[in-house]
Amino acid sequence: MMKLARVKAASATLSKKFASSGVDVLCCNAGVMALRDLATADGYDVQMQTNHLSHFLLRPSGSGASKKN
């Protein structure tokens, strides 16, 4: 969750794996709190990227994997 490129790669893997069957539930539950004010390699606050941005990117939206045809 700390590197957006890895999150995007994981999303692509999920999209390919579940392209035909779809994903019924994706529970994005990773989170951190009470860390020093640091930035990730992508330039975002660690807590914001881990708790919010990465979850949004992980969801295979628009790929068809999140819904059955």
C-alpha atoms as a printed R data frame, in Angstrom:
   type eleno elety resid chain resno       x       y       z
1  ATOM     1    CA   MET     A     1   0.000   0.000   0.000
2  ATOM     2    CA   MET     A     2   3.048   2.237   0.363
3  ATOM     3    CA   LYS     A     3   3.982   2.161  -3.335
4  ATOM     4    CA   LEU     A     4   1.271   3.004  -5.851
5  ATOM     5    CA   ALA     A     5   3.036   1.109  -8.652
6  ATOM     6    CA   ARG     A     6   2.744  -2.123  -6.649
7  ATOM     7    CA   VAL     A     7  -0.915  -1.434  -5.898
8  ATOM     8    CA   LYS     A     8  -1.602  -0.879  -9.606
9  ATOM     9    CA   ALA     A     9   0.208  -4.143 -10.421
10 ATOM    10    CA   ALA     A    10  -1.903  -5.999  -7.850
11 ATOM    11    CA   SER     A    11  -5.055  -4.471  -9.328
12 ATOM    12    CA   ALA     A    12  -4.030  -5.615 -12.803
13 ATOM    13    CA   THR     A    13  -3.411  -9.128 -11.479
14 ATOM    14    CA   LEU     A    14  -6.842  -9.216  -9.825
15 ATOM    15    CA   SER     A    15  -8.482  -7.901 -12.989
16 ATOM    16    CA   LYS     A    16  -6.935 -10.651 -15.102
17 ATOM    17    CA   LYS     A    17  -7.609 -13.416 -12.578
18 ATOM    18    CA   PHE     A    18 -11.273 -12.523 -12.129
19 ATOM    19    CA   ALA     A    19 -12.073 -11.176 -15.606
20 ATOM    20    CA   SER     A    20 -14.606 -13.903 -16.377
21 ATOM    21    CA   SER     A    21 -16.119 -14.517 -12.935
22 ATOM    22    CA   GLY     A    22 -16.063 -11.016 -11.437
23 ATOM    23    CA   VAL     A    23 -15.394  -9.987  -7.855
24 ATOM    24    CA   ASP     A    24 -18.304 -10.106  -5.431
25 ATOM    25    CA   VAL     A    25 -16.538  -8.595  -2.410
26 ATOM    26    CA   LEU     A    26 -13.232  -6.789  -1.995
27 ATOM    27    CA   CYS     A    27 -12.562  -5.851   1.632
28 ATOM    28    CA   CYS     A    28  -9.967  -3.074   1.756
29 ATOM    29    CA   ASN     A    29  -9.011  -3.093   5.403
30 ATOM    30    CA   ALA     A    30  -5.333  -2.057   5.522
31 ATOM    31    CA   GLY     A    31  -4.655   1.018   7.552
32 ATOM    32    CA   VAL     A    32  -2.125   2.864   9.646
33 ATOM    33    CA   MET     A    33  -2.364   5.681  12.162
34 ATOM    34    CA   ALA     A    34  -0.316   7.760  14.547
35 ATOM    35    CA   LEU     A    35   2.793   7.768  12.366
36 ATOM    36    CA   ARG     A    36   5.282  10.584  12.017
37 ATOM    37    CA   ASP     A    37   4.456  13.053   9.270
38 ATOM    38    CA   LEU     A    38   6.277  11.340   6.403
39 ATOM    39    CA   ALA     A    39   5.777  11.186   2.667
40 ATOM    40    CA   THR     A    40   5.741   8.008   0.598
41 ATOM    41    CA   ALA     A    41   7.972   7.541  -2.438
42 ATOM    42    CA   ASP     A    42   4.975   8.774  -4.459
43 ATOM    43    CA   GLY     A    43   4.907  12.046  -2.505
44 ATOM    44    CA   TYR     A    44   1.730  11.502  -0.486
45 ATOM    45    CA   ASP     A    45   1.290  11.412   3.268
46 ATOM    46    CA   VAL     A    46   1.848   7.835   4.502
47 ATOM    47    CA   GLN     A    47  -1.500   7.649   6.286
48 ATOM    48    CA   MET     A    48  -3.476   9.146   3.375
49 ATOM    49    CA   GLN     A    49  -1.913   6.836   0.801
50 ATOM    50    CA   THR     A    50  -2.179   3.664   2.901
51 ATOM    51    CA   ASN     A    51  -5.677   4.267   4.229
52 ATOM    52    CA   HIS     A    52  -7.357   5.827   1.181
53 ATOM    53    CA   LEU     A    53  -5.507   6.277  -2.103
54 ATOM    54    CA   SER     A    54  -4.186   2.722  -2.377
55 ATOM    55    CA   HIS     A    55  -7.604   1.248  -1.617
56 ATOM    56    CA   PHE     A    56  -9.124   3.273  -4.442
57 ATOM    57    CA   LEU     A    57  -6.443   2.103  -6.889
58 ATOM    58    CA   LEU     A    58  -6.711  -1.524  -5.795
59 ATOM    59    CA   ARG     A    59 -10.365  -1.728  -6.749
60 ATOM    60    CA   PRO     A    60 -10.459  -3.031 -10.322
61 ATOM    61    CA   SER     A    61 -12.892  -0.370 -11.529
62 ATOM    62    CA   GLY     A    62 -13.515   0.015 -15.205
63 ATOM    63    CA   SER     A    63 -11.843  -3.284 -15.979
64 ATOM    64    CA   GLY     A    64 -14.975  -5.387 -15.878
65 ATOM    65    CA   ALA     A    65 -13.592  -7.530 -13.073
66 ATOM    66    CA   SER     A    66 -15.737  -5.810 -10.459
67 ATOM    67    CA   LYS     A    67 -18.985  -6.836 -12.111
68 ATOM    68    CA   LYS     A    68 -20.304  -9.938 -13.795
69 ATOM    69    CA   ASN     A    69 -21.412  -9.674 -17.411
